[in-house]
Amino acid sequence: MRGAGGMRTLAAIGVLAVSLGLAACGATGPASPAPPATAQSGFSAGGMQDPAEPTPPARDAVPTRVSIPALGVDSTLEDLTLDGTGRLTAPVDYDLAGWYSGGVVPGAVGPAIIAGHVDSPSAPAVFAGLGSLAVGDEIVVTLSDGSERVFAVSDSIQSAKAEFPTSSVYSNVPTPELRLITCGGVFDPSTGHYLDNLIVFAELQS
């Protein structure tokens, strides 16, 4: 990662992979049979961690688009929901990111979650460049009322799936924050999963 100030790699955090589940990027635990060994399954139902059945906040506007100027990313947002195992479904389109619609609206107090694929069977996907973000890079989320929420990258973690930093990602915070999540590390063709997850942390600027 560039911009090492504030960036860190997390090899082990000691956070238990509890039965909270979010199925973006196969973060931890075999929630379903291993998919075919292709790049397509790098973002799978193996799941990142997620708070158990949070109560959605009251909202008048929801996020519809995310742009990351430093990466040339400009994506409409799919709504991501929990599957039958309690994990978040992955975006259907590899070129689109998705917002966890059962969680925090970007710009509201707490950690809002946006996830995306790192690659597809044939090409890089929407969050392929996420690991190159630097502290201070902007992330712009557009809401359905036309307003924008501008976040600045504050930190980044690359974590082994089995050690997904649940507390760091999902714990309540007193300010509006954003998490971008994708796959990372080495792709294991025997399981069809990447070994790590990459989580980018960002704080609201305006």
C-alpha positions in Angstrom: 0.0 0.0 0.0 1.2 3.5 -0.7 0.9 6.2 1.9 2.2 4.1 4.8 1.3 6.7 7.4 -1.5 5.2 9.3 -1.8 2.1 7.1 -1.1 -1.2 8.7 -1.2 -4.9 7.9 -3.0 -7.1 10.3 -1.6 -10.6 10.3 -3.4 -11.7 13.5 -5.8 -9.7 15.6 -7.1 -12.4 17.9 -10.7 -11.5 17.2 -12.8 -14.7 17.2 -14.8 -15.4 14.1 -18.1 -15.6 15.8 -21.3 -16.6 14.2 -22.0 -13.1 12.9 -21.7 -13.3 9.2 -21.2 -11.2 6.1 -20.6 -13.0 2.8 -18.5 -10.6 0.9 -15.2 -12.0 -0.2 -15.1 -15.2 1.7 -13.6 -13.7 4.8 -14.0 -16.6 7.3 -15.4 -20.0 7.6 -16.9 -22.4 5.1 -20.5 -21.1 5.0 -21.2 -23.1 1.9 -19.5 -25.8 -0.2 -16.3 -24.6 -1.9 -17.1 -23.1 -5.3 -15.2 -24.0 -8.5 -11.6 -23.0 -8.4 -11.8 -19.8 -10.5 -11.2 -16.2 -9.8 -15.0 -15.7 -9.8 -15.2 -17.3 -6.4 -12.7 -14.9 -4.8 -15.8 -13.0 -3.5 -17.9 -15.7 -2.0 -20.4 -16.7 0.6 -17.5 -17.6 3.0 -18.3 -14.3 4.5 -16.8 -11.4 6.3 -18.0 -10.7 9.8 -21.0 -8.7 10.5 -23.1 -7.6 13.5 -25.9 -10.0 14.2 -29.2 -8.7 12.8 -28.8 -5.0 13.5 -31.9 -2.8 13.6 -31.8 -0.6 10.5 -31.7 3.1 11.4 -34.5 5.4 10.3 -33.6 6.9 6.9 -34.9 9.3 4.3 -32.1 8.8 1.8 -30.0 5.8 0.9 -26.7 5.5 -0.9 -26.9 5.0 -4.7 -23.4 5.6 -5.9 -19.8 5.5 -4.7 -16.8 7.1 -6.5 -13.1 6.9 -5.6 -11.3 9.5 -7.7 -7.8 8.1 -7.0 -8.8 4.8 -8.5 -11.1 6.0 -11.3 -14.0 4.1 -9.6 -17.5 5.4 -10.2 -20.1 2.7 -9.4 -23.8 2.6 -8.7 -24.6 0.6 -5.6 -26.5 -2.7 -5.3 -28.3 -3.3 -2.1 -26.7 -6.2 -0.2 -28.7 -8.2 2.3 -28.1 -11.1 4.6 -28.6 -14.6 3.2 -30.1 -17.6 5.0 -26.9 -18.2 7.0 -26.8 -14.6 8.3 -24.0 -13.5 5.9 -24.1 -10.7 3.5 -24.7 -11.5 -0.2 -22.1 -10.4 -2.7 -22.9 -7.9 -5.5 -24.3 -9.7 -8.5 -22.3 -7.5 -10.9 -18.5 -7.7 -10.6 -18.2 -4.2 -11.8 -20.6 -2.7 -9.2 -20.1 -2.3 -5.4 -22.8 -2.9 -2.9 -24.0 -1.3 0.3 -25.2 -3.3 3.3 -28.7 -2.0 3.4 -29.4 -3.5 6.9 -26.7 -1.3 8.4 -25.7 2.3 8.6 -26.4 4.9 5.9 -23.1 6.6 4.9 -23.0 9.9 6.7 -24.9 8.7 9.7 -23.2 8.0 12.9 -21.6 4.5 12.9 -19.7 2.3 10.4 -21.3 2.1 7.0 -20.3 -0.9 4.9 -19.6 -1.0 1.1 -18.2 -4.2 -0.4 -17.1 -5.2 -3.9 -15.3 -7.8 -5.9 -11.6 -7.7 -6.5 -11.7 -9.6 -9.7 -14.0 -11.6 -12.0 -13.2 -14.8 -14.0 -11.9 -12.7 -16.8 -10.7 -9.3 -15.6 -10.2 -7.0 -12.5 -13.4 -6.0 -10.8 -14.6 -2.8 -9.2 -12.4 -2.9 -6.1 -9.3 -4.3 -7.8 -7.3 -1.2 -6.9 -8.4 -0.8 -3.3 -5.1 -1.8 -1.9 -3.4 1.2 -3.5 -5.4 3.8 -1.6 -3.5 6.2 0.5 -4.4 8.1 3.7 -6.3 11.2 2.7 -7.7 9.8 -0.6 -11.4 10.7 -1.0 -14.4 8.4 -1.3 -17.6 10.1 -2.4 -21.0 8.5 -1.6 -24.0 9.9 -3.4 -27.4 9.5 -1.7 -30.8 9.1 -3.3 -31.7 12.7 -2.4 -28.8 14.0 -4.5 -26.6 14.9 -1.6 -23.0 13.7 -1.3 -21.0 12.4 1.7 -17.2 12.8 1.3 -15.0 10.5 3.3 -11.2 10.5 3.6 -9.2 7.3 4.0 -7.7 7.0 7.4 -6.4 3.5 7.6 -6.3 0.1 6.0 -6.0 -3.5 7.2 -5.2 -6.7 5.4 -6.3 -9.6 7.5 -6.3 -13.4 7.2 -9.9 -14.6 6.8 -9.8 -16.7 9.9 -8.7 -13.6 11.9 -11.2 -11.1 10.5 -11.1 -8.0 12.7 -14.8 -8.0 13.5 -14.6 -5.5 16.4 -12.5 -3.0 14.4 -14.8 -3.1 11.5 -18.3 -3.3 13.0 -18.1 -1.9 16.5 -20.1 1.2 17.2 -18.2 4.5 16.7 -19.3 8.0 17.8 -18.8 9.5 14.4 -19.8 8.8 10.8 -17.3 6.3 9.2 -17.1 4.1 6.2 -15.6 0.7 5.5 -14.7 -0.6 2.1 -14.2 -4.3 1.9 -12.8 -6.7 -0.7 -10.6 -9.8 -1.0 -6.9 -9.7 -0.8 -3.8 -11.8 -0.4 -3.2 -15.0 -2.3 -5.9 -16.8 -4.3 -6.1 -20.5 -3.4 -7.3 -22.4 -6.4 -8.0 -25.5 -4.3 -10.8 -23.7 -2.4 -11.7 -21.0 -4.8 -11.1 -18.3 -2.2 -8.6 -15.6 -1.5 -6.8 -16.1 1.8 -7.2 -12.5 3.1 -9.6 -9.6 3.2 -8.7 -6.0 2.7 -10.6 -3.4 4.7 -10.2 0.3 4.1 -11.3 2.7 6.8 -12.5 6.2 6.1 -13.9 9.2 8.1 -16.5 11.7 7.1 -15.2 15.0 5.9 -18.3 16.7 4.6 
